[in-house]
Amino acid sequence: MTPEEPGKFGVEGKSFVIDDMKVDELRAELDRLGIEYPSTAKKPELIELLKESE
């Protein structure tokens, strides 16, 4: 079994991983998904955007 790559989403039941991510990881994932966010966004806002994108 291959370990999951950090920052990879789309698998059901993996939402809890988002809460453990650092701000720069959250921003990188949003960038990867092409989701725009304000540069002043705080961690809770970034988490919410990622969860909405799932």
A tleap script that builds the chain and sets N, CA, C and O, in Angstrom:
source leaprc.protein.ff14SB
mol = sequence {
  NMET THR PRO GLU GLU PRO GLY LYS PHE GLY
  VAL GLU GLY LYS SER PHE VAL ILE ASP ASP
  MET LYS VAL ASP GLU LEU ARG ALA GLU LEU
  ASP ARG LEU GLY ILE GLU TYR PRO SER THR
  ALA LYS LYS PRO GLU LEU ILE GLU LEU LEU
  LYS GLU SER CGLU
}
set mol.1.N position { 0.845 -1.187 0.000 }
set mol.1.CA position { 0.000 0.000 0.000 }
set mol.1.C position { 0.886 1.244 0.000 }
set mol.1.O position { 1.843 1.339 0.768 }
set mol.2.N position { 0.561 2.173 -0.851 }
set mol.2.CA position { 1.339 3.410 -0.967 }
set mol.2.C position { 0.813 4.442 0.023 }
set mol.2.O position { -0.398 4.655 0.096 }
set mol.3.N position { 1.692 5.085 0.785 }
set mol.3.CA position { 1.204 6.136 1.698 }
set mol.3.C position { 0.630 7.312 0.919 }
set mol.3.O position { 1.082 7.624 -0.182 }
set mol.4.N position { -0.359 7.950 1.500 }
set mol.4.CA position { -0.979 9.097 0.829 }
set mol.4.C position { -0.012 10.262 0.768 }
set mol.4.O position { 0.776 10.485 1.688 }
set mol.5.N position { -0.082 10.996 -0.318 }
set mol.5.CA position { 0.762 12.181 -0.466 }
set mol.5.C position { 0.139 13.328 0.310 }
set mol.5.O position { -1.070 13.546 0.225 }
set mol.6.N position { 0.955 14.076 1.076 }
set mol.6.CA position { 0.387 15.208 1.812 }
set mol.6.C position { -0.198 16.249 0.869 }
set mol.6.O position { 0.360 16.532 -0.191 }
set mol.7.N position { -1.320 16.807 1.268 }
set mol.7.CA position { -1.941 17.854 0.465 }
set mol.7.C position { -2.844 17.348 -0.640 }
set mol.7.O position { -3.374 18.146 -1.413 }
set mol.8.N position { -3.035 16.036 -0.735 }
set mol.8.CA position { -3.906 15.485 -1.767 }
set mol.8.C position { -5.293 15.261 -1.185 }
set mol.8.O position { -5.441 14.659 -0.122 }
set mol.9.N position { -6.311 15.752 -1.892 }
set mol.9.CA position { -7.676 15.670 -1.401 }
set mol.9.C position { -8.563 14.984 -2.419 }
set mol.9.O position { -8.106 14.557 -3.479 }
set mol.10.N position { -9.834 14.886 -2.082 }
set mol.10.CA position { -10.792 14.283 -2.983 }
set mol.10.C position { -11.217 12.904 -2.529 }
set mol.10.O position { -12.142 12.332 -3.108 }
set mol.11.N position { -10.571 12.346 -1.508 }
set mol.11.CA position { -10.935 11.038 -0.990 }
set mol.11.C position { -11.925 11.252 0.149 }
set mol.11.O position { -11.660 12.024 1.070 }
set mol.12.N position { -13.059 10.570 0.085 }
set mol.12.CA position { -14.069 10.754 1.128 }
set mol.12.C position { -13.512 10.340 2.482 }
set mol.12.O position { -12.738 9.388 2.583 }
set mol.13.N position { -13.913 11.066 3.522 }
set mol.13.CA position { -13.481 10.734 4.869 }
set mol.13.C position { -12.132 11.295 5.245 }
set mol.13.O position { -11.622 10.992 6.324 }
set mol.14.N position { -11.543 12.093 4.399 }
set mol.14.CA position { -10.208 12.630 4.669 }
set mol.14.C position { -10.248 14.102 5.054 }
set mol.14.O position { -9.199 14.742 5.132 }
set mol.15.N position { -11.431 14.653 5.296 }
set mol.15.CA position { -11.566 16.074 5.617 }
set mol.15.C position { -10.801 16.463 6.870 }
set mol.15.O position { -10.322 17.591 6.984 }
set mol.16.N position { -10.685 15.524 7.818 }
set mol.16.CA position { -9.991 15.832 9.066 }
set mol.16.C position { -8.543 16.222 8.835 }
set mol.16.O position { -7.961 16.923 9.663 }
set mol.17.N position { -7.947 15.791 7.740 }
set mol.17.CA position { -6.551 16.111 7.441 }
set mol.17.C position { -6.389 17.616 7.234 }
set mol.17.O position { -5.355 18.182 7.587 }
set mol.18.N position { -7.388 18.253 6.673 }
set mol.18.CA position { -7.336 19.692 6.396 }
set mol.18.C position { -7.080 20.476 7.676 }
set mol.18.O position { -6.296 21.425 7.678 }
set mol.19.N position { -7.736 20.084 8.762 }
set mol.19.CA position { -7.612 20.808 10.031 }
set mol.19.C position { -6.193 20.785 10.579 }
set mol.19.O position { -5.816 21.672 11.344 }
set mol.20.N position { -5.404 19.793 10.205 }
set mol.20.CA position { -4.038 19.656 10.710 }
set mol.20.C position { -3.000 20.349 9.830 }
set mol.20.O position { -1.816 20.374 10.167 }
set mol.21.N position { -3.436 20.907 8.710 }
set mol.21.CA position { -2.496 21.530 7.780 }
set mol.21.C position { -2.062 22.905 8.264 }
set mol.21.O position { -2.798 23.590 8.975 }
set mol.22.N position { -0.858 23.297 7.868 }
set mol.22.CA position { -0.354 24.640 8.163 }
set mol.22.C position { -0.911 25.610 7.124 }
set mol.22.O position { -1.370 25.201 6.058 }
set mol.23.N position { -0.862 26.905 7.453 }
set mol.23.CA position { -1.424 27.931 6.568 }
set mol.23.C position { -0.797 27.867 5.178 }
set mol.23.O position { -1.507 27.958 4.177 }
set mol.24.N position { 0.526 27.712 5.106 }
set mol.24.CA position { 1.166 27.669 3.785 }
set mol.24.C position { 0.751 26.430 3.002 }
set mol.24.O position { 0.679 26.474 1.774 }
set mol.25.N position { 0.479 25.329 3.690 }
set mol.25.CA position { 0.008 24.118 3.015 }
set mol.25.C position { -1.417 24.324 2.500 }
set mol.25.O position { -1.756 23.896 1.396 }
set mol.26.N position { -2.239 24.977 3.304 }
set mol.26.CA position { -3.613 25.272 2.875 }
set mol.26.C position { -3.615 26.158 1.634 }
set mol.26.O position { -4.361 25.914 0.686 }
set mol.27.N position { -2.771 27.189 1.650 }
set mol.27.CA position { -2.691 28.101 0.490 }
set mol.27.C position { -2.182 27.370 -0.746 }
set mol.27.O position { -2.671 27.604 -1.851 }
set mol.28.N position { -1.212 26.494 -0.567 }
set mol.28.CA position { -0.675 25.734 -1.700 }
set mol.28.C position { -1.753 24.832 -2.296 }
set mol.28.O position { -1.853 24.699 -3.516 }
set mol.29.N position { -2.554 24.216 -1.437 }
set mol.29.CA position { -3.621 23.342 -1.925 }
set mol.29.C position { -4.694 24.146 -2.648 }
set mol.29.O position { -5.189 23.711 -3.688 }
set mol.30.N position { -5.059 25.301 -2.122 }
set mol.30.CA position { -6.034 26.161 -2.800 }
set mol.30.C position { -5.496 26.606 -4.158 }
set mol.30.O position { -6.238 26.635 -5.140 }
set mol.31.N position { -4.222 26.951 -4.217 }
set mol.31.CA position { -3.599 27.337 -5.489 }
set mol.31.C position { -3.648 26.178 -6.479 }
set mol.31.O position { -3.955 26.368 -7.656 }
set mol.32.N position { -3.344 24.976 -5.989 }
set mol.32.CA position { -3.340 23.786 -6.846 }
set mol.32.C position { -4.729 23.541 -7.436 }
set mol.32.O position { -4.864 23.129 -8.588 }
set mol.33.N position { -5.754 23.800 -6.628 }
set mol.33.CA position { -7.128 23.586 -7.073 }
set mol.33.C position { -7.676 24.763 -7.878 }
set mol.33.O position { -8.777 24.688 -8.424 }
set mol.34.N position { -6.902 25.853 -7.948 }
set mol.34.CA position { -7.340 27.027 -8.695 }
set mol.34.C position { -8.402 27.836 -7.977 }
set mol.34.O position { -9.191 28.535 -8.612 }
set mol.35.N position { -8.424 27.744 -6.650 }
set mol.35.CA position { -9.407 28.471 -5.851 }
set mol.35.C position { -8.786 29.776 -5.378 }
set mol.35.O position { -7.709 29.787 -4.782 }
set mol.36.N position { -9.484 30.880 -5.654 }
set mol.36.CA position { -8.975 32.189 -5.227 }
set mol.36.C position { -9.355 32.439 -3.776 }
set mol.36.O position { -10.409 32.009 -3.308 }
set mol.37.N position { -8.477 33.142 -3.075 }
set mol.37.CA position { -8.710 33.491 -1.677 }
set mol.37.C position { -8.010 34.810 -1.394 }
set mol.37.O position { -7.014 35.132 -2.042 }
set mol.38.N position { -8.521 35.587 -0.424 }
set mol.38.CA position { -7.874 36.863 -0.098 }
set mol.38.C position { -6.509 36.624 0.541 }
set mol.38.O position { -6.338 35.675 1.306 }
set mol.39.N position { -5.555 37.467 0.236 }
set mol.39.CA position { -4.210 37.303 0.800 }
set mol.39.C position { -4.210 37.496 2.312 }
set mol.39.O position { -3.278 37.075 2.996 }
set mol.40.N position { -5.256 38.131 2.828 }
set mol.40.CA position { -5.352 38.359 4.272 }
set mol.40.C position { -6.126 37.253 4.991 }
set mol.40.O position { -6.340 37.330 6.200 }
set mol.41.N position { -6.546 36.219 4.244 }
set mol.41.CA position { -7.347 35.146 4.834 }
set mol.41.C position { -6.564 34.420 5.921 }
set mol.41.O position { -5.381 34.115 5.767 }
set mol.42.N position { -7.256 34.154 7.018 }
set mol.42.CA position { -6.671 33.424 8.140 }
set mol.42.C position { -6.955 31.934 7.971 }
set mol.42.O position { -7.745 31.532 7.117 }
set mol.43.N position { -6.299 31.124 8.798 }
set mol.43.CA position { -6.412 29.671 8.699 }
set mol.43.C position { -7.865 29.168 8.685 }
set mol.43.O position { -8.196 28.336 7.840 }
set mol.44.N position { -8.747 29.638 9.586 }
set mol.44.CA position { -10.131 29.127 9.547 }
set mol.44.C position { -10.837 29.389 8.217 }
set mol.44.O position { -11.613 28.559 7.743 }
set mol.45.N position { -10.564 30.547 7.621 }
set mol.45.CA position { -11.174 30.876 6.324 }
set mol.45.C position { -10.637 29.953 5.230 }
set mol.45.O position { -11.394 29.489 4.377 }
set mol.46.N position { -9.341 29.691 5.259 }
set mol.46.CA position { -8.731 28.815 4.257 }
set mol.46.C position { -9.271 27.394 4.389 }
set mol.46.O position { -9.542 26.732 3.388 }
set mol.47.N position { -9.425 26.932 5.626 }
set mol.47.CA position { -9.970 25.592 5.872 }
set mol.47.C position { -11.386 25.507 5.316 }
set mol.47.O position { -11.741 24.523 4.667 }
set mol.48.N position { -12.189 26.524 5.566 }
set mol.48.CA position { -13.571 26.538 5.086 }
set mol.48.C position { -13.619 26.486 3.556 }
set mol.48.O position { -14.435 25.759 2.990 }
set mol.49.N position { -12.765 27.238 2.894 }
set mol.49.CA position { -12.720 27.224 1.428 }
set mol.49.C position { -12.370 25.835 0.898 }
set mol.49.O position { -12.964 25.364 -0.072 }
set mol.50.N position { -11.406 25.188 1.540 }
set mol.50.CA position { -11.015 23.849 1.097 }
set mol.50.C position { -12.133 22.847 1.321 }
set mol.50.O position { -12.397 22.009 0.460 }
set mol.51.N position { -12.785 22.925 2.458 }
set mol.51.CA position { -13.873 21.987 2.750 }
set mol.51.C position { -15.026 22.182 1.773 }
set mol.51.O position { -15.658 21.211 1.359 }
set mol.52.N position { -15.302 23.425 1.404 }
set mol.52.CA position { -16.371 23.705 0.441 }
set mol.52.C position { -16.032 23.158 -0.942 }
set mol.52.O position { -16.930 22.842 -1.723 }
set mol.53.N position { -14.755 23.047 -1.245 }
set mol.53.CA position { -14.344 22.592 -2.572 }
set mol.53.C position { -14.420 21.077 -2.723 }
set mol.53.O position { -14.343 20.565 -3.840 }
set mol.54.N position { -14.567 20.364 -1.628 }
set mol.54.CA position { -14.598 18.892 -1.700 }
set mol.54.C position { -15.884 18.381 -2.281 }
set mol.54.O position { -16.066 17.170 -2.409 }
savepdb mol mol.pdb
quit
